[in-house]
């Protein structure tokens, strides 16, 4: 998810997702280590869902709601390579290093914690 290259042509949207991803770590850290780590991807995917509810039901704007759901889908697609990288740790993270060069990354930690690291490709 935190890959810095523009391989899918959606780098600008990736940066939008990244803001909410990093904020999720800060917001959810108060609920424990696992939630703090999961919070990045969780908030990244939940924000467009929250916007959908606001746009569709509060603002009664079906088109804006549809755009928010599309953004949520894009966010899931943005997280998938990050999950897929949990064992290989080859993605370049925001600091410019790979997960191997540091102590892993979010999804490596989470899938190891849940004892499903060998299923990273299937989950992604």
Number of C-alpha atoms within 10 A of each C-alpha: 25 21 20 15 11 10 8 8 9 12 15 10 13 21 13 12 28 20 13 21 26 16 17 24 22 14 14 19 17 10 10 10 13 16 17 19 22 20 25 25 28 20 22 24 25 16 19 23 19 15 19 25 18 16 19 16 12 10 12 12 14 13 12 17 22 14 15 22 19 15 20 22 14 18 25 18 14 24 22 18 17 25 25 22 20 26 20 13 22 17 22 18 19 12 10 12 14 19 20 14 12 11 11 18 21 22 24 22 17 19 18 15 11 9 10 12 19 12 14 21 15 8 12 15
